[in-house]
């Protein structure tokens, strides 16, 4: 038998509707490019031609923190789960693998009596870097009260992806309408609007819950606040003896 409604049910808090969004557009040219597929191991990272929505939103917050805008950054993170991101991929990316040293500080995460806490642990890893042709264009939908704050962050965004994935703004950050013709589709869209000539990439996005800090002073992609889902983007991958090539047709 179905459960009878109680007084507590009638007094349950109904989630507030998401606020209306305004959209900002920003184009970037990459000097170096590296973004790790969320499914791949840190020590053997595979590259993706587009970054995740979480990367864009946390990049905005990180830039605000670096500019000394701590209250604005925290206020933005409080609404990040309501924001939307669309990315127009570059014309092409040539990926190649590079060896590099991984430097991490020893912690007590696995060993509470680790005698090397605070010292540097060095080992070898590989990462896919990309040579990017054309511009990557970000479209960010945000609550109106964060418009000027996010515009400031996008204007000063210096990297997107890893910290050595350096980029420069092309032109100015502009207001725009919600993009309808950009193929950067999450499952809710492509299941009913499948297009030809597309490729699926796995990306990370925030769930519909407030983003909580991983540590008292750190917000990171991953954990209970995020999920990995397939996105469709325009273009195809081609394999080579040296790596892979992404082309947007």
Order of alpha helices (4+ residues) and beta strands (2+ residues): alpha-beta-beta-alpha-alpha-beta-beta-beta-beta-alpha-beta-beta-alpha-beta-beta-beta-beta
